[in-house]
Amino acid sequence: MITQEDDEEAFLLHRPLEEQPTTKTPLPWDQFWIILFLQVSEPLSSHTIAPFIPQLIRDIGVTHGDESQVGHYVGILESSYYAAHVLTVLYWSQLSDRIGRKPVILIALLVISVSMFSFGLSKTFLGLVVSRAVCGAFDGSNPVIKSMVIDITDVTNMPKAYGYIPIPWMIGHTAGPLIGGSFSRPADRFPDIFGRSELLKTYPYFLPCSISTIFISLAWLVTYFRLKESVSARTPLWELIKGGLFRQSYAKPRQSSSNVLVNPREGNSEEVRSKSLPLLLVVVANHAATNLLNMSFTSVLPLFYATSIEHGGLSLEPPRIGAILAAQGAAHGISQLLFYARLHDHFGLVVWLCVAIQLALTINLNMCNTCLALFVRAAAPNHASLGATNGITQTFVSGAKIIGPASAASIFSYSLQEGHDAWLVYYFLMALAFLAVGVSLLFPRDLSVWEDDQ
């Protein structure tokens, strides 16, 4: 027996090209600006700590003065976030399909702010790892925000919406390193202003973390008071707790709400696994390969800058590292703003060849992620499964982000030791680049494979 939902899925999957909508829907700016504002939080928090992590590892004494061991501990610290994230991100994404996107985003912002505060007050390596791991375990905002973008857009305005996504990421990637580099060890760098503060002398990295915390707290308030829920068919959290979280049937119909933006139909992770599986596997593989390369490169870069000249680095201080990383973030964002929308309009959704070329250019790795976000939408079996689909994708992405920083930073440290090839880490990064390019060639070259799924 064919249900109404099956009819809708068949229509979405097999709609002829001539029936595709031609009139572009205006972006819902009353909500979209909030989503852009929220997107700043994650890159801001993660890149605030990037410039001073190598120096922080030295300061806490965990390496006992061995410069070649700094990379090992930096890799462990950066991977701890994603090790916890990979265990929970799918459940947060599924939960957002059930109780709505807004509650999950509020939880994520609250935990990010608390973990950043805790990170700035940590004096041991274990404390640093716990702070990042707790943040990773409860931060489900990234896939949920991606799902919300898809919720409030359609096929006519989604590429335009994703054309704006580089703006908040550019802001986060630029402001984060500037904050972390400029305000670390403030009592030493600005003695006339902060020299009398015993708190900042005892916790020299608390100030940049607290600045990031203030911004994320502001984002929480904006979300609570201004963001509208984009999922209408919701189950109260208390009902999920009583029935066993994620164990209730997804087939039970629920009443729609009148104060939301869209009204998706039911769906679950089983549908994601059984429908559009080949497309989803290709998208997941590309997401994982791209982020493996991206995280490996971005974790090695500050290490290279901070390593002493006699060990093959540049011996730069956190302020200068922060300025360089900020310039890199600005270049990433500007390249996306100038080129992504034009490439999409010229080549269509399947810019597989463009993605393959971009993967060889590290400045455009973020553009690859923007393209891949559209592929996730095309691979989802229906609208109500967007959260689960993004969750599955993000699970594998987080797995790649565990491997990337830990392996690249460790290989970098290994290459610093006497008797080892100093170029070993660069051979590793080249191999990852070729892997990412090869995986991108798995994308179907037939445009109708993707456009019919819209």
C-alpha positions as CSV (number, residue, x, y, z in Angstrom):
1,M,0.0,0.0,0.0
2,I,1.4,3.4,-1.0
3,T,1.2,6.0,1.7
4,Q,1.1,9.8,1.3
5,E,4.6,10.1,2.5
6,D,5.8,7.5,-0.1
7,D,4.0,9.5,-2.8
8,E,5.9,12.6,-1.6
9,E,9.2,10.8,-1.6
10,A,8.6,9.5,-5.1
11,F,7.7,12.9,-6.3
12,L,10.9,14.4,-4.8
13,L,13.1,11.7,-6.2
14,H,11.6,11.4,-9.7
15,R,10.2,14.9,-10.5
16,P,11.0,15.8,-14.1
17,L,13.4,18.6,-14.8
18,E,10.8,20.7,-16.6
19,E,8.7,20.8,-13.4
20,Q,11.4,22.2,-11.3
21,P,10.5,25.6,-9.9
22,T,11.8,28.6,-11.9
23,T,10.8,31.6,-9.7
24,K,13.4,32.2,-7.0
25,T,12.0,32.5,-3.5
26,P,13.4,35.4,-1.4
27,L,15.5,34.4,1.5
28,P,13.7,34.7,4.9
29,W,16.1,37.3,6.3
30,D,14.2,37.7,9.5
31,Q,15.6,34.3,10.5
32,F,18.5,33.8,8.2
33,W,20.5,36.6,9.7
34,I,20.3,34.8,13.1
35,I,21.6,31.6,11.5
36,L,24.5,33.5,10.1
37,F,25.2,35.0,13.5
38,L,25.1,31.6,15.2
39,Q,27.6,30.2,12.6
40,V,30.2,32.5,14.0
41,S,30.3,30.7,17.4
42,E,32.0,27.5,16.5
43,P,34.9,28.8,14.4
44,L,35.4,31.7,16.8
45,S,35.7,29.4,19.8
46,S,37.9,26.8,18.1
47,H,40.2,29.3,16.4
48,T,40.6,31.5,19.5
49,I,42.7,28.9,21.2
50,A,44.6,27.9,18.0
51,P,47.4,30.5,18.2
52,F,48.4,29.8,21.8
53,I,48.0,26.1,22.1
54,P,51.6,25.2,21.4
55,Q,52.8,27.8,24.0
56,L,50.1,26.6,26.4
57,I,51.4,23.0,26.1
58,R,54.9,24.3,26.9
59,D,53.7,26.4,29.9
60,I,51.9,23.6,31.7
61,G,55.1,21.5,31.6
62,V,53.6,18.3,30.2
63,T,56.5,17.9,27.7
64,H,59.2,18.5,30.4
65,G,61.0,20.8,28.0
66,D,61.1,18.4,25.1
67,E,60.2,20.6,22.0
68,S,59.7,17.5,19.8
69,Q,56.8,16.3,22.1
70,V,54.7,19.5,21.7
71,G,53.1,18.3,18.6
72,H,52.0,15.0,20.2
73,Y,50.1,16.8,22.9
74,V,48.7,19.4,20.6
75,G,47.3,16.6,18.4
76,I,45.7,14.8,21.4
77,L,44.2,18.0,22.7
78,E,42.6,19.0,19.3
79,S,41.4,15.4,18.6
80,S,39.8,15.1,22.1
81,Y,36.9,17.4,20.9
82,Y,36.1,15.3,17.9
83,A,36.6,12.0,19.8
84,A,33.7,13.0,22.0
85,H,31.8,14.7,19.1
86,V,31.8,11.5,17.0
87,L,30.0,9.6,19.7
88,T,27.1,12.0,20.2
89,V,26.6,14.1,17.0
90,L,24.2,11.7,15.4
91,Y,22.0,11.6,18.5
92,W,21.9,15.4,18.7
93,S,20.9,15.5,15.0
94,Q,18.2,12.9,15.5
95,L,17.0,14.7,18.6
96,S,16.7,17.9,16.6
97,D,14.3,16.0,14.2
98,R,12.1,15.1,17.2
99,I,12.1,18.1,19.6
100,G,13.2,20.8,17.2
101,R,16.4,22.6,16.2
102,K,16.2,25.5,18.7
103,P,16.6,23.5,21.9
104,V,19.6,21.6,20.6
105,I,21.3,24.8,19.5
106,L,20.6,26.4,22.9
107,I,22.2,23.4,24.7
108,A,25.2,23.5,22.4
109,L,25.8,27.2,22.8
110,L,25.5,26.9,26.6
111,V,28.1,24.1,26.8
112,I,30.5,25.8,24.4
113,S,30.5,28.9,26.6
114,V,31.1,26.9,29.8
115,S,33.8,24.8,28.2
116,M,35.6,27.9,26.9
117,F,35.5,29.4,30.4
118,S,36.8,26.1,31.9
119,F,39.6,25.9,29.2
120,G,40.9,29.3,30.2
121,L,41.1,28.3,33.9
122,S,42.7,24.9,33.3
123,K,46.3,24.5,34.5
124,T,46.8,20.8,33.7
125,F,46.7,18.9,30.5
126,L,43.9,16.7,31.8
127,G,41.8,19.7,32.5
128,L,42.3,21.0,29.0
129,V,41.4,17.7,27.4
130,V,38.2,17.4,29.6
131,S,37.1,20.9,28.7
132,R,37.4,20.2,25.0
133,A,35.9,16.7,25.2
134,V,32.8,18.0,27.1
135,C,32.4,20.7,24.5
136,G,32.6,18.1,21.7
137,A,30.1,15.8,23.4
138,F,27.4,18.4,23.7
139,D,28.1,20.5,20.7
140,G,25.5,19.4,18.1
141,S,25.1,22.9,16.6
142,N,26.9,22.5,13.3
143,P,24.8,19.8,11.7
144,V,21.6,21.2,13.2
145,I,22.3,24.7,11.9
146,K,22.9,23.1,8.5
147,S,19.6,21.4,8.7
148,M,17.9,24.6,9.7
149,V,19.3,26.4,6.6
150,I,17.7,23.6,4.5
151,D,14.5,23.9,6.5
152,I,13.9,27.6,5.7
153,T,15.1,27.5,2.0
154,D,14.1,25.6,-1.1
155,V,15.9,24.6,-4.3
156,T,15.6,28.1,-5.8
157,N,17.3,30.1,-3.0
158,M,19.4,27.5,-1.2
159,P,22.6,28.2,-3.4
160,K,22.2,31.9,-2.6
161,A,21.8,31.1,1.1
162,Y,25.0,29.0,1.1
163,G,26.7,31.8,-0.7
164,Y,26.4,33.8,2.5
165,I,27.7,31.0,4.7
166,P,31.3,32.0,4.2
167,I,30.7,35.4,5.9
168,P,30.2,34.1,9.4
169,W,33.0,31.5,9.0
170,M,35.3,34.2,7.7
171,I,34.5,36.4,10.7
172,G,35.1,33.5,13.1
173,H,38.3,32.3,11.4
174,T,39.6,35.9,11.4
175,A,38.5,37.2,14.7
176,G,39.2,34.0,16.7
177,P,43.0,34.0,16.0
178,L,43.2,37.7,16.5
179,I,41.6,37.4,19.9
180,G,43.6,34.4,20.9
181,G,46.9,35.8,19.7
182,S,46.5,39.4,20.9
183,F,45.0,38.7,24.4
184,S,47.0,35.7,25.5
185,R,49.4,36.4,28.4
186,P,47.9,40.0,28.8
187,A,49.8,40.7,32.0
188,D,53.1,40.3,30.2
189,R,52.1,42.0,26.9
190,F,50.1,44.9,28.5
191,P,51.5,45.4,31.9
192,D,50.1,48.9,32.2
193,I,46.6,47.6,31.8
194,F,46.6,44.1,33.1
195,G,49.8,44.0,35.1
196,R,48.0,44.2,38.5
197,S,45.6,41.4,37.8
198,E,46.5,38.4,39.8
199,L,43.8,36.4,38.0
200,L,45.4,37.0,34.6
201,K,48.9,36.4,35.9
202,T,47.7,33.0,37.3
203,Y,45.6,32.1,34.2
204,P,47.4,33.9,31.3
205,Y,45.0,32.4,28.7
206,F,41.8,33.2,30.5
207,L,41.1,36.6,28.8
208,P,40.9,35.4,25.2
209,C,38.7,32.5,26.3
210,S,36.4,34.8,28.3
211,I,36.0,37.1,25.3
212,S,34.9,34.2,23.2
213,T,32.6,33.1,26.0
214,I,30.9,36.5,26.1
215,F,30.1,36.4,22.4
216,I,28.7,32.9,22.6
217,S,26.6,33.9,25.6
218,L,25.2,36.8,23.4
219,A,24.4,34.2,20.7
220,W,22.5,32.1,23.2
221,L,20.4,35.1,24.1
222,V,19.7,36.0,20.5
223,T,18.7,32.3,19.8
224,Y,16.4,32.2,22.9
225,F,14.5,35.4,22.2
226,R,14.6,35.7,18.4
227,L,15.1,32.4,16.6
228,K,11.9,30.6,15.5
229,E,11.7,26.8,15.4
230,S,11.9,25.4,11.9
231,V,10.5,22.0,12.6
232,S,6.7,21.9,13.1
233,A,6.2,18.2,13.9
234,R,7.8,18.0,17.3
235,T,7.6,15.7,20.3
236,P,8.0,17.3,23.8
237,L,11.3,16.3,25.4
238,W,9.5,15.0,28.5
239,E,7.6,12.5,26.3
240,L,10.9,11.3,24.8
241,I,12.4,10.8,28.2
242,K,9.4,8.9,29.4
243,G,9.3,6.7,26.4
244,G,13.0,6.1,26.1
245,L,15.1,8.5,24.1
246,F,15.2,7.7,20.4
247,R,13.2,4.5,20.9
248,Q,9.8,5.7,20.1
249,S,8.3,4.9,16.7
250,Y,8.8,7.6,14.1
251,A,5.6,6.5,12.4
252,K,3.3,8.1,15.0
253,P,1.7,11.2,13.5
254,R,2.1,14.5,15.4
255,Q,0.3,17.7,15.3
256,S,1.9,20.6,13.4
257,S,2.6,23.9,15.0
258,S,1.4,27.2,13.6
259,N,4.4,29.4,14.6
260,V,7.1,27.7,12.6
261,L,8.6,28.2,9.2
262,V,8.2,24.9,7.5
263,N,6.3,21.7,7.9
264,P,8.4,18.6,7.1
265,R,6.9,15.1,7.1
266,E,8.1,12.3,9.2
267,G,11.4,10.5,8.7
268,N,14.1,8.6,10.6
269,S,17.6,7.4,10.3
270,E,16.5,4.0,8.9
271,E,15.1,5.9,5.9
272,V,18.5,7.7,5.5
273,R,20.3,4.3,5.4
274,S,18.0,2.6,3.0
275,K,17.2,5.4,0.5
276,S,19.6,7.4,-1.6
277,L,22.3,5.3,0.0
278,P,24.9,5.4,-2.9
279,L,24.6,9.2,-3.1
280,L,24.9,9.5,0.7
281,L,28.0,7.3,0.8
282,V,29.7,9.4,-1.9
283,V,28.9,12.6,0.0
284,V,30.0,11.1,3.3
285,A,33.3,9.9,1.8
286,N,34.0,13.3,0.3
287,H,33.2,15.1,3.5
288,A,35.5,12.8,5.5
289,A,38.4,13.1,3.0
290,T,38.1,16.8,2.7
291,N,38.0,17.4,6.5
292,L,40.8,14.9,7.0
293,L,43.0,17.0,4.8
294,N,41.7,20.3,6.2
295,M,42.2,19.4,9.9
296,S,45.6,17.9,9.3
297,F,46.8,21.0,7.5
298,T,45.3,23.4,10.0
299,S,46.7,21.5,13.0
300,V,50.3,21.5,11.6
301,L,50.3,25.1,10.6
302,P,50.4,26.7,14.1
303,L,52.9,24.0,15.2
304,F,55.2,25.0,12.3
305,Y,54.9,28.7,13.2
306,A,55.6,28.1,16.9
307,T,58.4,25.6,16.6
308,S,61.9,27.0,17.1
309,I,64.1,27.8,14.1
310,E,66.7,25.2,15.1
311,H,64.0,22.5,14.9
312,G,62.8,23.7,11.5
313,G,60.0,26.0,12.5
314,L,59.6,29.8,12.5
315,S,59.7,30.5,16.2
316,L,56.8,32.9,16.1
317,E,55.0,34.2,19.2
318,P,51.2,33.8,19.6
319,P,50.3,37.3,18.5
320,R,52.0,36.9,15.2
321,I,50.6,33.4,14.7
322,G,47.2,34.8,15.4
323,A,47.6,37.6,12.8
324,I,48.7,35.0,10.2
325,L,45.8,32.7,10.9
326,A,43.4,35.6,10.8
327,A,44.7,36.6,7.4
328,Q,44.3,33.1,6.2
329,G,40.7,33.0,7.5
330,A,39.9,36.3,5.7
331,A,41.4,34.9,2.5
332,H,39.3,31.8,2.8
333,G,36.1,33.8,3.2
334,I,36.8,36.3,0.5
335,S,37.6,33.5,-2.0
336,Q,34.3,31.9,-1.3
337,L,32.3,35.1,-1.5
338,L,33.9,36.0,-4.8
339,F,33.9,32.6,-6.6
340,Y,31.5,30.1,-5.1
341,A,28.2,31.6,-6.3
342,R,29.6,32.1,-9.8
343,L,30.9,28.6,-10.0
344,H,27.6,27.2,-8.9
345,D,25.6,29.2,-11.4
346,H,28.0,28.2,-14.2
347,F,28.4,24.5,-13.5
348,G,25.2,23.7,-11.5
349,L,25.0,21.7,-8.3
350,V,27.4,18.9,-9.4
351,V,30.7,20.9,-9.4
352,W,32.7,17.6,-9.0
353,L,35.5,18.7,-11.3
354,C,35.7,22.0,-9.5
355,V,35.8,20.3,-6.2
356,A,38.6,18.0,-7.3
357,I,40.7,21.0,-8.4
358,Q,39.9,23.0,-5.3
359,L,41.1,20.2,-3.1
360,A,44.7,20.8,-4.4
361,L,44.4,24.4,-3.2
362,T,44.2,24.7,0.6
363,I,42.7,28.2,0.4
364,N,39.6,26.7,-1.1
365,L,39.0,23.8,1.3
366,N,36.2,25.7,3.0
367,M,34.5,26.2,-0.4
368,C,34.5,22.4,-0.8
369,N,32.6,22.1,2.4
370,T,30.0,24.5,1.2
371,C,29.5,22.5,-2.0
372,L,29.3,19.3,0.0
373,A,26.6,20.8,2.2
374,L,24.3,21.0,-0.8
375,F,25.1,17.4,-1.7
376,V,23.9,16.3,1.7
377,R,20.5,17.9,1.0
378,A,20.3,16.1,-2.3
379,A,21.2,12.7,-0.7
380,A,18.5,13.0,2.0
381,P,15.5,10.7,1.3
382,N,13.0,13.4,2.6
383,H,12.8,16.6,4.5
384,A,12.1,15.1,7.9
385,S,15.3,13.1,7.7
386,L,17.6,16.1,7.2
387,G,18.8,16.2,10.8
388,A,19.6,12.5,10.8
389,T,21.3,12.7,7.4
390,N,23.5,15.6,8.6
391,G,24.2,13.7,11.7
392,I,25.4,10.6,9.9
393,T,27.6,12.8,7.7
394,Q,29.0,14.7,10.7
395,T,29.7,11.5,12.5
396,F,32.1,10.4,9.8
397,V,33.5,14.0,9.5
398,S,34.2,14.0,13.2
399,G,36.0,10.6,12.8
400,A,38.2,12.1,10.2
401,K,38.9,15.1,12.4
402,I,40.0,12.8,15.2
403,I,42.5,11.2,12.9
404,G,43.7,14.3,11.2
405,P,45.1,16.5,14.0
406,A,46.4,13.5,16.0
407,S,48.2,11.9,13.1
408,A,49.5,15.1,11.4
409,A,50.7,16.7,14.7
410,S,52.4,13.4,15.8
411,I,54.1,13.0,12.4
412,F,55.3,16.6,12.6
413,S,56.8,15.9,16.1
414,Y,58.3,12.6,14.8
415,S,59.9,14.5,11.9
416,L,61.6,16.9,14.3
417,Q,63.5,14.1,16.1
418,E,67.1,13.6,15.0
419,G,67.6,11.2,12.2
420,H,64.1,11.4,10.7
421,D,63.1,13.0,7.4
422,A,62.0,16.6,8.1
423,W,59.7,16.5,5.1
424,L,57.7,13.5,6.4
425,V,54.7,15.6,7.4
426,Y,54.5,17.2,4.0
427,Y,54.5,13.9,2.3
428,F,51.6,12.9,4.5
429,L,49.6,16.0,3.6
430,M,50.3,15.4,-0.1
431,A,49.0,11.9,0.3
432,L,45.8,13.2,1.9
433,A,45.3,15.7,-0.9
434,F,45.5,13.0,-3.5
435,L,43.1,10.9,-1.5
436,A,40.6,13.7,-1.3
437,V,40.9,14.4,-5.0
438,G,40.4,10.7,-5.8
439,V,37.3,10.5,-3.6
440,S,35.8,13.6,-5.2
441,L,35.9,11.9,-8.6
442,L,33.3,9.4,-7.4
443,F,30.6,12.0,-7.7
444,P,28.1,11.2,-10.4
445,R,28.7,13.4,-13.5
446,D,25.1,13.3,-14.6
447,L,23.4,16.5,-13.3
448,S,20.0,14.8,-13.3
449,V,21.1,12.4,-10.6
450,W,21.3,15.4,-8.2
451,E,18.7,17.8,-9.6
452,D,16.0,15.2,-9.6
453,D,16.5,14.7,-5.9
454,Q,15.6,18.2,-5.2
